[in-house]
Amino acid sequence: MRAPTLWGRRVVLRALRPDDVADIVDISVYDGVTARNEAEALDLLRRIEADAARGETVHWGICLAGGDTLVGTIGFYRGFRDGTGEVGYVMRAPYRRRGLMREALALVVAHGFGPLGLATIEARTAADNAASIGLLGRLGFAPRPSDDGLLRFALRPALTPLSANPRG
Ligand SMILES: CC(C)(COP(=O)(O)OP(=O)(O)OC[C@H]1O[C@@H](n2cnc3c(N)ncnc32)[C@H](O)[C@@H]1OP(=O)(O)O)[C@@H](O)C(=O)NCCC(=O)NCCS
């Protein structure tokens, strides 16, 4: 499905366009494939769009509010079986550690539990990915048992923080 625009205080999430790929080659990864150049990034975007048309994916570009600088991507990437959506996200290196993904993920979580009507939002991450683990913990995701070598986290509506910035 097409990604609706979601407005936050510091970031705006919007659908990606083919002319965006030059800005996101360095973070274009999908289904285990990493793009090495603009053409491959465009191929990946086309694959994501095809999966989105089948209702299996929602993919957003993360832009700085007040402009259109593309700083990252985020979305639901593995279908929506049993009312569960799995999030994935990447922030371009120069924009990390500014709280931008925390805000983006909070917007996506609110959209998942709101308009998408999800019962559970999951995430999988490598055991040594301290940034991703810290991000998920900050948003209230709880660890779950996993049997595929990755850490698995889940969030349910009742546990959703009220704000993207719970510590103010
Ligand atoms: C994971 C990632 C998306 C975080 O993006 P970010 O914009 O830097 O995250 P934020 O600045 O919003 O940080 C939110 C919280 O995450 C945690 N965090 C972020 N980076 C961290 C790091 N390097 N080490 C430990 N905790 C970290 C912190 O708890 C932070 O909250 P705080 O700033 O209040 O302490 C980013 O590091 C990234 O793109 N990594 C490469 C891609 C990736 O690993 N994606 C996940 C695959 S499952």
The ligand as an SDF file (V2000), in Angstrom:
LIG
                    3D

 48 50  0  0  0  0  0  0  0  0999 V2000
   19.6190    1.9440   14.5470 C   0  0  0  0  0  0  0  0  0  0  0  0
   19.5460    3.3500   13.9390 C   0  0  0  0  0  0  0  0  0  0  0  0
   18.3950    3.3710   12.9500 C   0  0  0  0  0  0  0  0  0  0  0  0
   19.2830    4.3670   15.0590 C   0  0  0  0  0  0  0  0  0  0  0  0
   19.0120    5.6200   14.4310 O   0  0  0  0  0  0  0  0  0  0  0  0
   19.3150    7.0070   15.1730 P   0  0  0  0  0  0  0  0  0  0  0  0
   18.5910    8.0760   14.4130 O   0  0  0  0  0  0  0  0  0  0  0  0
   20.7600    7.1660   15.3860 O   0  0  0  0  0  0  0  0  0  0  0  0
   18.5960    6.7670   16.5740 O   0  0  0  0  0  0  0  0  0  0  0  0
   18.1700    7.9090   17.5920 P   0  0  0  0  0  0  0  0  0  0  0  0
   19.1430    9.0210   17.5650 O   0  0  0  0  0  0  0  0  0  0  0  0
   16.7350    8.2240   17.3400 O   0  0  0  0  0  0  0  0  0  0  0  0
   18.3340    7.1570   18.9750 O   0  0  0  0  0  0  0  0  0  0  0  0
   17.2260    6.6400   19.6830 C   0  0  0  0  0  0  0  0  0  0  0  0
   17.7300    5.7560   20.7860 C   0  0  0  0  0  0  0  0  0  0  0  0
   18.4150    4.6350   20.2350 O   0  0  0  0  0  0  0  0  0  0  0  0
   19.5230    4.3030   21.0700 C   0  0  0  0  0  0  0  0  0  0  0  0
   20.7680    4.4370   20.2920 N   0  0  0  0  0  0  0  0  0  0  0  0
   20.9260    5.0380   19.0920 C   0  0  0  0  0  0  0  0  0  0  0  0
   22.1810    4.8920   18.6690 N   0  0  0  0  0  0  0  0  0  0  0  0
   22.8300    4.1820   19.6160 C   0  0  0  0  0  0  0  0  0  0  0  0
   24.1470    3.6940   19.7350 C   0  0  0  0  0  0  0  0  0  0  0  0
   25.0690    3.9170   18.7890 N   0  0  0  0  0  0  0  0  0  0  0  0
   24.4580    2.9710   20.8330 N   0  0  0  0  0  0  0  0  0  0  0  0
   23.5500    2.7150   21.7930 C   0  0  0  0  0  0  0  0  0  0  0  0
   22.2670    3.1690   21.7380 N   0  0  0  0  0  0  0  0  0  0  0  0
   21.9190    3.8780   20.6600 C   0  0  0  0  0  0  0  0  0  0  0  0
   19.4970    5.2450   22.2270 C   0  0  0  0  0  0  0  0  0  0  0  0
   18.7370    4.6300   23.2620 O   0  0  0  0  0  0  0  0  0  0  0  0
   18.7510    6.4090   21.6840 C   0  0  0  0  0  0  0  0  0  0  0  0
   18.0710    7.1360   22.6620 O   0  0  0  0  0  0  0  0  0  0  0  0
   18.8570    8.3390   23.4160 P   0  0  0  0  0  0  0  0  0  0  0  0
   19.4440    9.1890   22.3350 O   0  0  0  0  0  0  0  0  0  0  0  0
   17.7690    8.9950   24.1550 O   0  0  0  0  0  0  0  0  0  0  0  0
   19.8650    7.6780   24.2400 O   0  0  0  0  0  0  0  0  0  0  0  0
   20.8740    3.7240   13.2200 C   0  0  0  0  0  0  0  0  0  0  0  0
   21.9480    3.5130   14.0960 O   0  0  0  0  0  0  0  0  0  0  0  0
   21.1080    2.9570   11.9360 C   0  0  0  0  0  0  0  0  0  0  0  0
   20.6140    3.3470   10.8760 O   0  0  0  0  0  0  0  0  0  0  0  0
   21.8770    1.8610   12.0140 N   0  0  0  0  0  0  0  0  0  0  0  0
   22.1820    1.0720   10.8110 C   0  0  0  0  0  0  0  0  0  0  0  0
   20.9560    0.3440   10.2950 C   0  0  0  0  0  0  0  0  0  0  0  0
   20.3950   -0.6390   11.2910 C   0  0  0  0  0  0  0  0  0  0  0  0
   21.1190   -1.2120   12.0670 O   0  0  0  0  0  0  0  0  0  0  0  0
   19.0510   -0.8100   11.2210 N   0  0  0  0  0  0  0  0  0  0  0  0
   18.3820   -1.7530   12.0500 C   0  0  0  0  0  0  0  0  0  0  0  0
   18.4120   -3.0940   11.4200 C   0  0  0  0  0  0  0  0  0  0  0  0
   17.3970   -4.2120   12.3530 S   0  0  0  0  0  0  0  0  0  0  0  0
  1  2  1  0
  2  3  1  0
  2  4  1  0
  2 36  1  0
  4  5  1  0
  5  6  1  0
  6  7  2  0
  6  8  1  0
  6  9  1  0
  9 10  1  0
 10 11  2  0
 10 12  1  0
 10 13  1  0
 13 14  1  0
 14 15  1  0
 15 16  1  0
 15 30  1  0
 16 17  1  0
 17 18  1  0
 17 28  1  0
 18 19  1  0
 18 27  1  0
 19 20  2  0
 20 21  1  0
 21 22  1  0
 21 27  2  0
 22 23  1  0
 22 24  2  0
 24 25  1  0
 25 26  2  0
 26 27  1  0
 28 29  1  0
 28 30  1  0
 30 31  1  0
 31 32  1  0
 32 33  2  0
 32 34  1  0
 32 35  1  0
 36 37  1  0
 36 38  1  0
 38 39  2  0
 38 40  1  0
 40 41  1  0
 41 42  1  0
 42 43  1  0
 43 44  2  0
 43 45  1  0
 45 46  1  0
 46 47  1  0
 47 48  1  0
M  END
$$$$
